[in-house]
Amino acid sequence: MSDSNLSNVEDPKTKTNALVFEDSRFKKSKLSSGLTLVTESIKGRRSVHLGFHTLWGSRHEPNDMAGAAHLIEHMVFKGTKKRTAFDIVKDIESVGAEISASTGREMTSYSTQSLKKDLPLCVDVLLDLCFSAEFDPEELIKEKEVVLSEIAMGRENLEESVFDFAFEELFKGHALARPITGTEDSVNSMSIQSLTKLYKDMYTPENFVVTAAGDVDHEEIKAFLELEKTLNNNNLASTTKAVSEAKFLAFQSVFQKDSEQSHILVNFPAPKYNADNRMSAHLVNNAIGGGMSSLLFQKIREDLGLGYTIYSMLQCFLKEGVMSIYLATKPEKTLLALTEVLGLLENLVKMGLTKDEFKLYKTQLLSEVLMAEDDLDHRMQSLAVNELVYREIRSTDQIVKEVEALSLQDVNNYLKTYMDKEPGIVMLGAK
């Protein structure tokens, strides 16, 4: 970020640097413990969304520990040095706050929603989970069963399963292909010693970004974080490693499963998180299957009546991305529905969007960006992605300018670059 966007002010008490942005809602500090704190103060809100985030997910795991990031996310809730499993949730819910966690392919997050007055408690609990969890062998045995049940539930959800099948084929041989939850074999094979070591190695302050959005006082949160003296005893070095790019592999696979519906997923390569043409990708996603006015929804559902559910999804990662089109239809209509989807996409690449279509989907994208600003959880998560991936604070106004700068030629060039390729196709369901 250029110097015109921020000034560097040293706090004489903590010896940490506070970055003050031209947009005074945003502040950033690097704490002596190694933690990075980024906040967005939004006046007129009663609540605060707080998150601890690390750029570490399933693609970063050791090859022999698939599902470890997800299992660790479960295990930290089983007890810490000063809280039992019940104490963790009781302390949060006794003040009416909420706590949650998520593991993805590239990021793990722990978050709370609370009133401002309860923010010190939420900070303390999340610090506890991320840096003071203690793994008990008996609790690990029980939690493995919970995760195995989660894996089984996911397998029964064919709309979810078809995405896992797709990633296994799209990025075969690469860590990105692994399911986030791991497999029965990989989960059962993990020992208490290997998980504990991985937790201590990866859950260090230097690897974490703390973000908060809502009725927040940056200096107040920083003071809470600095009070936690145990952080100063943790490893200050970052232990995250660079990831290799996964090669997109075109394929066609059919998996038989007892089902009333055939689940189809058509996949194309897409840009990485911070690619220059990422906004074109978002607009194309809206145009293809982002809503009820999208091209595929109108064609497949409204005109042809081939299915109830059809949508597209854009997933951007550190080195690559995927554009997926999902459709559920009757088994006897599978080939017809797939042919119609591919035919529409082929014609779209050839002809491009019209001026009117471009205006429609660009307006949708602008509205989505602006309305997302009202969602505090989105703002909190956005701060984390901005810091961990983009390495800069990108305000809503900045993103709006990027969308407004899009031209019809930009979008049609994107179509020819990314969607004039052989796709990866999964069909899952009855024969």
N, C-alpha and C positions, 0 to 999 in steps of 0.2 A: 504494500500500500504506500502511496506517495506521502511525503511529509506534510502535504497540504491537508491531509485528512485527519491528522492527529498530532498531539504534542506529547512529550515524554516528561512526566513529573515524578520525581523520587519521593517516596514517603519516608521521612527521617526516622519514624518509629519502627517500621518493619523492614526498611532497606529494600523494598520492592518497588518496581517501576509500575506506575499507573498510567495507562494510555487513555487520554481524554480525546474523544472524537469530536469533529465539528458538529455532528448530530449528538447533542448532549445526552440523548437517551442511552447511548452505548458507552460502556467503560470496560477496560481490560487490565488485568494485573497478573504479573508473574510472581508467585509467592515464594518465599525462601524455602519452603518444603519441596518445591518443584511443581506444585499444582498451578494450572492456569485458570483464572476466573474471568468470565465474560458475562456481563449483565446488560439487560435492556429494561430501563425504567419506563413503565407505561402507567401514567397517572389515571386515577378514576377507577382502578380495579381493586377489588377486595382480596383477591387471591394472588398467590405466587406459585409459579411452576419452576421447580428446581431439578436439575439433572447432573449426574456424574457420568461422563462418557469416556470411553477408551476406543481408539481405532484398532480394535482387536476382535476378530470374529472367527467364523469357521474356516475361512480361507487361510488364516494365519496359524492354525493348529499344527502340531507335529503330525506327520503322516500316520503314525500308529495310535493317534488319540482323536480320531474323528468324533466330534460331538463334545469335546472337552470344554469349549467355551460356554456352551449351553448348560452343561452339567455343573460347571462352576457357578454360573448364574443362579442355579437352583440351590447349590450347597451353601452359599453365603447367607441364605435366609434360614439355615438350620441352627445358627447360633454363632455368637461372637465372644470375645473375651469378657464382655460385661452384659450381654443380653442373651436370653434364651430365644428359641424360635418364636415362642408366644410373645415374649417381651417386645420383639421387633415390630410385630404387627399391632400389638396392644398399645404401645407408646404412640404410634402414628394414628391409629383409628380412635383412640380415646379422646383426641382433640378434634375429631371429625375430618382429619386429613386422609389422603389416599397415597398408597405407595405401589409402584409397579416396576417391572424390569423387562428387558427384551434383549435377545441376542440375534444378530444378523450375520450375514456373510462377512461383513467388514467392521462392524461396530457392536459394542455391548453398552447398554445404558441402564442406569438406575434412576428413578425419578419419583418426585412427590408433588402433590398439589395440596396447598394449605393456605390458611390465613396468614397474613404477614406476621402476626404476633407469635405464631408457632414455627416460624422459620428456623430459629436456633435449634429446636428439637429435630427438625427434618435434616438440617445440616449434620447434626451429631449422629443420627441414625445412618445416613448414607456414608459418612466417614467410617462408621463402624463396619458396615457391610463391605466396603471396598478395601479397607486396610487392616481390619482386625478380626476377620472371620476365622473361626476354628473348625476344622473338618473332623468330625467324629466317625470312626469306622462303621458303627452301627447305623448312624444316620445316613451314611453313604449307601449302605445296602438298601435301606428303605427308599431313598430318593432315586436310586437306579430303577426301582420298580415303578415309581411315578413317571420317570422319563420313558421307560419302555411302554407304559400305558399311553403316554402322549404320542409315541411313534406309531402305535397300533391305531389310535384314533385318527392320526393323519393319513394312514394308509387307507382307512375306510372313507375318508373325505376325498373323493376322486377329483374334485376341482382343485384341491390342494396337491394331491399326489401327482397330477399331470405336470405340474411345474417342476417337481423334484425329478421326475423321469426326464423331462426336457433338459435340465441342467446337467444331469449325468451324461447325456449324449452330446450336448452342445459343447461342453468343455471337458470331454473325456480325457482322463489322465492328469487333470489339473486339480488343484485344491478347491477351486471354485465349483467343481462338479459335485462335491460332497454335500449331502443333506445337512442342514444346520443342526438337527438333533442327533446326528450320527446314526449308527445302525445298532441292532440288538447286540451283535458281536463286539463292536467297538466300545459300546457303553459298558457291557459286562466285563470287558478286559481291563478297564481302567482301575488302577490301584489307588488307595488313599495317599500313598507316598507320591505318586506321579502327579496327582491332582493338586496336592498341597504345594509341591514344588512349582508347578505351573502358575498357581495362584500367586505365590510370593514373587515369582519372576516377572509376571506380567502386570499384576495390580500394584504398580508403584506410582507415587504422585506425579512423576514426570510424564507418565503415560496418560494421565487423566486431564480432561477439561471439565470444569464446573461451570454450568450455565444457569442463569435464572432470568425469568421474564415476568413482568407484572408490577405490583406495587413493591419495588425493591429499592434498597439503599446499598449501593455497591460497597461502600466502606464498611458498613455494618456486617455484610456477609464475609468480607475479607477478614474482619476482626474475629468472627466466629471460627473461620478456617485456621487462622494463625494461633488460636488458643489450643488447637489440637497438637500437643507437643510430641505425641508418638509418631507423627508424620516425619519429624526431623530425624528419626532413627531409621527410616526406610531408605532403601536404595534410591538415590536421586537420578541415576542414569536411566535413560530411556532404553527399553529392551525390545521395542517393536522393530521389525525388520521390513525392508522393502519387499514388495510383492512382485512376482513376475506376471507378465501379461498372458491371459488365457486366449488361445486361438479358437475362434468361432468355427464349429464344424457343422456343415449342412448334413442332414440325415432325414430318413423317414422310418418311423418305428410304430408298430402296432402292439399294444399290450391288452390281452383279454382279461376282463374282470366282470363278474356278474353285476349288471347295472341296467336300469331302465333307460339310461341315456348314454350316448357316445360323447366322450369329452375330447375335444380337439384343441390343440395348441400349436399355433404357427408362429415361428420365431425368426427374427432378423437381427443382424448386428446393429448396434447403436453406439453413440458416442460415450466416452467416459464422463465422469462428474463435471470436470472443469474444461471440457472441450469448447472451442469457440462457437460451435454450431449446436450447442445443447438446447438453446431456445427453439431452434427449428425442430428439434426432436420432440420437444414438448407440444408444439403446435401440431405436428403431424400426428402425435398420439391422440390429441383431441379430435382431429379430423377423422381418423380411422375408427376409433372406438371409444372416445372419451365421454360420450353422453348419448342421450336419446336422439339428438340431431346429427350424430355422426354418420358417416357414409355407410359403415357396415351395419349399424343398428337399423337404419332406414331400409337398406337393401335386404338383409338376411331376415330380420324380424318383421318389419312392417310390410315390405313388398312381397316377400316370398313365404313368410310364416314358417321358417325352418327351425326356429328355436326361440326359447324364452330369454336365455342369457347369452349375450355376446358383448364383449368389451376388449379394449386393448390396454396394455400396461407397459410403461417405460421404466426399466430398472437400470440405473447408472451406477457404475462401480469405479474404483480407483484407476483402473487401466482399460476398462472396456464397458460395454453396455449391451442390453438386450431389449428389443421391442417385441412384445408377445401379444398375439390375438387369441383370445379364448372363446370357444363356442361349445354349447351343449345342445345336442339334437337327438332325435330318435335314431337308433342304430341303422335302420333301413334308409335313412336320409343322410348318412355320414358322407358318402362320396359326393353327393349332390351339393351338400353344404360346403364341403371343402373346395370343390370346383368353383362355386360361386364366390367364395372368399378370395381365392387365388386369382380368379378372373378380374374381380374388382380392383385388387391391388396392382395387377399387371397393367390395367388400363389407367390407373392413377399415376403410375410411374411414367407411362407413355405420354399421357395428356397433361398431367400436373393438375393442381387445384385451379379452379377458376377464380377470377377476381372477387366474385361474391362469396365463394366458399372461403377464400383466404380471409376476407373481412370478418365473416362469421366466427371462424375459429380463433382468429387473433383477438377479437373482442372477448371471447370466452376466456382465453388465457390471461388477458389483462385483468378481468374481473376475478379470476381465481387467485391471482397474486395479491390483489388488493384485499379481498375478503379473508384471505389466510392470515392477514395481519391482526384480525380480531380473535384469532385462536391462540391463546397463550401457550398451550402445549406445542403448537406448531412453531411459535416464535422461539421457545426454549430449545427445541430440537434443531431449528434452523441455525441458531447461534453455534451449536456444537458442530454441525456440518461446515459452517463458514470457517470456524477456527481449525478444525482437524483436516479439512480437505482443501479449502480455498486459501487458507492462511490469511484471511482478511474478513472484516465485517462488511457484509453486503446488505445495505438497507433495502426496504421495500421499494423506495423511490429509485434506487439504482437498478433493481431488477425490472421495474416498470420501464425504465429507459431502454434496457436491453430488449424487452419485448416490442416496444414501440419502434425500435430500429429495424425489426425484421421486415424483409421485403418478400414479395411473392416469388421472386427469383431465388432468394435464399432457401425458401421452403421446397421449391420444385427441384433445386439442385440437390438438396438433402435426399429427396425421394430417389433420385437417380444414383446417388452415391451409396446409400445404405439399403435400399429396398429393391434394387434391380439385381438381386442375388438369389442364389438357391437358398431357400429357408430350411430351418430345422423343424420337422413336423412330428408331433406325437398324437396318436389316436388311441384312446384308452376306453374300454368298455366291452359290452357284449360282442360276440362274433358277428 
